Amino acid sequence: MAEDEYFLLVCDDVSHDVVLTDPGVRVPDVAQVVRRLTGLSLWRSKVLATQVPAVILDGVPQEDAEAAVAALRDAGAQAETREQPEPDFLEH
C-alpha cells in the first residue's frame, strides 16, 4: 500500500450543519433553544444567536439537524440544514 492512498468510509448519512440565519424577534427564546442544543451558557448562546449566520451544530446526522432546525423555527428563528461538502482529497 502506498503512503499517499486514502480510504473513504461510506456512511448511510452525510453529515449536516445547522445554520441559524435569522434569530427573529424572540431572541431570548432562540438563545434558550441554542443553549439546549449546544450546551453553551445562556450568555454565549445569546451571543451566538445574534451573530448570524451562525453554525449552531456541526457534522450531525440529517435527522438530528432537521429536529434542531424545527426547534429553532418553533422559537421564531430562521434556520436551515446544510450538507457538509466532501473532503478535497476526493476530487481527482
Z-matrix of the N, CA and C atoms (Angstrom, degrees):
N
C 1 1.439
C 2 1.522 1 108.56
N 3 1.310 2 115.67 1 132.75
C 4 1.459 3 121.00 2 178.86
C 5 1.528 4 109.85 3 -76.60
N 6 1.313 5 115.00 4 149.98
C 7 1.467 6 119.86 5 -178.65
C 8 1.527 7 112.95 6 -68.47
N 9 1.318 8 117.41 7 -21.24
C 10 1.454 9 118.98 8 -177.27
C 11 1.528 10 113.15 9 -97.35
N 12 1.316 11 118.61 10 15.03
C 13 1.458 12 121.17 11 177.29
C 14 1.518 13 109.65 12 -85.88
N 15 1.331 14 115.62 13 142.09
C 16 1.452 15 121.48 14 178.75
C 17 1.518 16 108.52 15 -121.13
N 18 1.289 17 116.36 16 150.23
C 19 1.447 18 121.44 17 176.02
C 20 1.516 19 108.71 18 -118.37
N 21 1.306 20 116.53 19 138.57
C 22 1.450 21 122.06 20 178.95
C 23 1.518 22 108.31 21 -105.06
N 24 1.321 23 115.71 22 125.71
C 25 1.453 24 120.09 23 173.81
C 26 1.516 25 107.44 24 -83.96
N 27 1.304 26 116.35 25 121.55
C 28 1.453 27 120.57 26 -178.12
C 29 1.521 28 108.50 27 -92.96
N 30 1.315 29 115.36 28 123.85
C 31 1.452 30 121.28 29 -179.37
C 32 1.519 31 109.12 30 -113.33
N 33 1.311 32 115.22 31 158.34
C 34 1.458 33 119.75 32 176.59
C 35 1.523 34 111.38 33 -71.17
N 36 1.304 35 116.73 34 -24.74
C 37 1.451 36 120.73 35 -174.64
C 38 1.524 37 110.65 36 -124.57
N 39 1.318 38 116.16 37 127.30
C 40 1.452 39 121.65 38 176.09
C 41 1.529 40 107.50 39 -80.38
N 42 1.311 41 116.92 40 140.30
C 43 1.458 42 120.34 41 179.73
C 44 1.521 43 111.12 42 -66.81
N 45 1.320 44 115.17 43 146.41
C 46 1.456 45 122.04 44 -179.52
C 47 1.520 46 110.20 45 -127.32
N 48 1.326 47 114.82 46 154.40
C 49 1.456 48 122.11 47 172.31
C 50 1.523 49 107.83 48 -109.21
N 51 1.314 50 116.41 49 147.77
C 52 1.463 51 121.89 50 173.17
C 53 1.519 52 106.64 51 -104.88
N 54 1.327 53 115.66 52 120.38
C 55 1.468 54 121.26 53 -175.24
C 56 1.529 55 109.26 54 -116.85
N 57 1.317 56 115.06 55 122.50
C 58 1.463 57 121.71 56 174.61
C 59 1.525 58 107.38 57 -84.99
N 60 1.325 59 116.94 58 119.63
C 61 1.458 60 120.30 59 -176.61
C 62 1.523 61 112.79 60 -102.33
N 63 1.343 62 117.92 61 -23.40
C 64 1.464 63 121.71 62 178.54
C 65 1.525 64 108.29 63 -160.06
N 66 1.334 65 118.03 64 122.95
C 67 1.455 66 119.18 65 -178.91
C 68 1.526 67 113.39 66 -75.05
N 69 1.324 68 117.47 67 -13.26
C 70 1.460 69 119.70 68 -178.37
C 71 1.520 70 110.92 69 73.89
N 72 1.337 71 117.03 70 -160.78
C 73 1.460 72 121.20 71 -175.86
C 74 1.527 73 112.30 72 -92.28
N 75 1.326 74 117.82 73 -14.35
C 76 1.466 75 121.53 74 -178.31
C 77 1.533 76 110.61 75 -100.09
N 78 1.334 77 116.38 76 58.28
C 79 1.463 78 122.04 77 -176.43
C 80 1.531 79 112.61 78 -56.34
N 81 1.336 80 120.08 79 -42.55
C 82 1.471 81 118.74 80 178.91
C 83 1.541 82 112.72 81 -60.63
N 84 1.322 83 116.71 82 -38.90
C 85 1.472 84 120.32 83 178.22
C 86 1.523 85 110.39 84 -66.41
N 87 1.313 86 116.13 85 -42.50
C 88 1.469 87 120.85 86 179.27
C 89 1.529 88 109.85 87 -64.78
N 90 1.324 89 116.93 88 -41.32
C 91 1.466 90 120.63 89 178.43
C 92 1.536 91 110.80 90 -60.97
N 93 1.323 92 117.28 91 -37.63
C 94 1.470 93 120.75 92 177.38
C 95 1.523 94 110.60 93 -63.48
N 96 1.332 95 117.31 94 -40.78
C 97 1.470 96 120.96 95 178.53
C 98 1.525 97 109.84 96 -66.88
N 99 1.332 98 116.59 97 -43.22
C 100 1.471 99 120.18 98 177.57
C 101 1.527 100 109.53 99 -59.35
N 102 1.313 101 116.55 100 -42.47
C 103 1.473 102 120.72 101 179.11
C 104 1.527 103 110.63 102 -60.59
N 105 1.325 104 116.02 103 -44.91
C 106 1.474 105 120.20 104 -179.43
C 107 1.529 106 111.10 105 -64.76
N 108 1.323 107 117.36 106 -37.83
C 109 1.467 108 121.28 107 -178.01
C 110 1.529 109 112.92 108 -74.58
N 111 1.330 110 116.13 109 -35.83
C 112 1.466 111 120.09 110 -171.50
C 113 1.522 112 114.53 111 -103.86
N 114 1.327 113 117.11 112 -24.44
C 115 1.453 114 119.89 113 -175.15
C 116 1.521 115 113.03 114 81.73
N 117 1.324 116 117.02 115 7.08
C 118 1.462 117 120.91 116 177.83
C 119 1.534 118 110.36 117 -73.70
N 120 1.312 119 116.45 118 164.88
C 121 1.459 120 120.20 119 174.82
C 122 1.528 121 108.84 120 -66.97
N 123 1.312 122 115.90 121 161.35
C 124 1.459 123 119.98 122 -179.85
C 125 1.526 124 110.95 123 -61.99
N 126 1.345 125 116.77 124 -39.96
C 127 1.467 126 120.05 125 179.28
C 128 1.526 127 110.53 126 -61.92
N 129 1.334 128 117.42 127 -48.69
C 130 1.480 129 120.35 128 179.90
C 131 1.528 130 111.20 129 -65.20
N 132 1.313 131 116.95 130 -35.69
C 133 1.464 132 120.63 131 177.75
C 134 1.523 133 110.94 132 -63.44
N 135 1.339 134 116.61 133 -40.51
C 136 1.465 135 120.18 134 178.54
C 137 1.527 136 110.79 135 -66.22
N 138 1.338 137 116.60 136 -41.61
C 139 1.465 138 120.31 137 177.74
C 140 1.531 139 109.65 138 -61.13
N 141 1.327 140 116.92 139 -46.41
C 142 1.459 141 121.09 140 -179.77
C 143 1.529 142 111.33 141 -62.35
N 144 1.328 143 116.45 142 -39.78
C 145 1.463 144 120.93 143 -178.60
C 146 1.521 145 112.72 144 -67.95
N 147 1.317 146 117.30 145 -23.68
C 148 1.464 147 119.38 146 -178.07
C 149 1.525 148 113.38 147 -97.86
N 150 1.314 149 118.33 148 -6.93
C 151 1.465 150 121.63 149 178.79
C 152 1.523 151 109.10 150 -106.61
N 153 1.313 152 115.14 151 74.68
C 154 1.459 153 120.34 152 -175.70
C 155 1.517 154 111.15 153 -95.10
N 156 1.319 155 119.14 154 154.91
C 157 1.464 156 125.33 155 -3.85
C 158 1.531 157 110.55 156 -72.37
N 159 1.323 158 115.43 157 141.84
C 160 1.457 159 121.29 158 -177.42
C 161 1.522 160 110.17 159 -130.73
N 162 1.326 161 115.75 160 133.06
C 163 1.466 162 120.17 161 174.98
C 164 1.525 163 107.09 162 -80.79
N 165 1.316 164 115.60 163 114.14
C 166 1.463 165 121.80 164 -177.35
C 167 1.523 166 109.96 165 -85.61
N 168 1.309 167 117.15 166 -45.63
C 169 1.460 168 122.72 167 176.86
C 170 1.520 169 108.30 168 -127.59
N 171 1.313 170 116.30 169 143.43
C 172 1.456 171 122.11 170 -174.20
C 173 1.524 172 109.77 171 -126.01
N 174 1.336 173 116.52 172 122.27
C 175 1.464 174 120.87 173 173.65
C 176 1.508 175 114.96 174 71.62
N 177 1.319 176 117.36 175 42.52
C 178 1.462 177 120.76 176 178.98
C 179 1.526 178 109.91 177 -103.84
N 180 1.337 179 117.58 178 159.19
C 181 1.472 180 119.99 179 176.51
C 182 1.529 181 110.89 180 -61.90
N 183 1.317 182 116.10 181 155.27
C 184 1.463 183 121.63 182 -175.85
C 185 1.528 184 111.66 183 -57.43
N 186 1.309 185 117.80 184 -41.30
C 187 1.468 186 121.33 185 -178.74
C 188 1.532 187 111.00 186 -61.51
N 189 1.334 188 116.91 187 -44.04
C 190 1.465 189 120.96 188 178.08
C 191 1.520 190 111.13 189 -66.24
N 192 1.327 191 116.68 190 -39.34
C 193 1.460 192 120.78 191 179.30
C 194 1.522 193 111.00 192 -63.64
N 195 1.324 194 116.97 193 -42.64
C 196 1.462 195 120.26 194 -179.96
C 197 1.525 196 111.36 195 -66.53
N 198 1.329 197 117.27 196 -37.22
C 199 1.470 198 121.00 197 177.36
C 200 1.526 199 110.41 198 -65.65
N 201 1.322 200 117.49 199 -39.91
C 202 1.465 201 121.52 200 179.07
C 203 1.526 202 110.61 201 -66.24
N 204 1.321 203 117.07 202 -42.15
C 205 1.467 204 120.97 203 178.42
C 206 1.529 205 109.55 204 -62.72
N 207 1.321 206 117.39 205 -41.68
C 208 1.463 207 120.82 206 178.88
C 209 1.527 208 111.09 207 -62.26
N 210 1.339 209 117.14 208 -41.17
C 211 1.468 210 120.78 209 178.74
C 212 1.523 211 111.08 210 -64.71
N 213 1.326 212 116.88 211 -41.68
C 214 1.462 213 120.50 212 178.44
C 215 1.524 214 111.13 213 -65.49
N 216 1.315 215 117.12 214 -40.64
C 217 1.468 216 120.72 215 179.11
C 218 1.527 217 110.76 216 -66.85
N 219 1.322 218 116.89 217 -37.83
C 220 1.468 219 120.29 218 177.57
C 221 1.528 220 111.51 219 -61.66
N 222 1.334 221 116.43 220 -28.43
C 223 1.463 222 121.49 221 178.80
C 224 1.528 223 111.91 222 -84.84
N 225 1.325 224 117.55 223 -1.01
C 226 1.454 225 121.38 224 176.98
C 227 1.513 226 115.61 225 101.16
N 228 1.327 227 117.27 226 5.74
C 229 1.465 228 120.76 227 -178.86
C 230 1.523 229 111.16 228 -93.07
N 231 1.317 230 114.65 229 166.76
C 232 1.461 231 121.09 230 170.04
C 233 1.518 232 106.72 231 -108.58
N 234 1.331 233 115.74 232 127.25
C 235 1.463 234 120.84 233 -178.33
C 236 1.518 235 108.93 234 -146.57
N 237 1.328 236 115.03 235 162.37
C 238 1.462 237 120.24 236 -179.35
C 239 1.518 238 109.94 237 -149.57
N 240 1.324 239 115.09 238 160.96
C 241 1.458 240 120.07 239 172.79
C 242 1.517 241 107.71 240 -100.61
N 243 1.312 242 114.98 241 146.03
C 244 1.473 243 120.63 242 176.48
C 245 1.513 244 107.96 243 -131.33
N 246 1.318 245 114.90 244 131.31
C 247 1.458 246 120.36 245 176.84
C 248 1.522 247 109.29 246 -71.03
N 249 1.323 248 116.27 247 134.65
C 250 1.462 249 119.08 248 178.08
C 251 1.525 250 108.89 249 -73.32
N 252 1.335 251 117.33 250 138.72
C 253 1.470 252 120.02 251 179.57
C 254 1.523 253 110.90 252 -70.05
N 255 1.322 254 114.55 253 158.10
C 256 1.462 255 119.92 254 175.88
C 257 1.523 256 109.35 255 -69.56
N 258 1.316 257 117.09 256 151.40
C 259 1.475 258 119.61 257 177.73
C 260 1.521 259 111.45 258 -59.29
N 261 1.335 260 116.30 259 149.27
C 262 1.472 261 121.94 260 -177.48
C 263 1.533 262 112.10 261 -60.67
N 264 1.326 263 118.24 262 -31.39
C 265 1.461 264 118.71 263 -174.76
C 266 1.524 265 112.79 264 -70.44
N 267 1.350 266 117.65 265 -7.55
C 268 1.451 267 120.15 266 177.87
C 269 1.511 268 111.88 267 -84.32
N 270 1.312 269 117.60 268 -16.36
C 271 1.461 270 121.74 269 -178.01
C 272 1.528 271 109.20 270 -87.18
N 273 1.296 272 116.04 271 105.06
C 274 1.473 273 120.87 272 179.55
C 275 1.499 274 110.93 273 -113.53
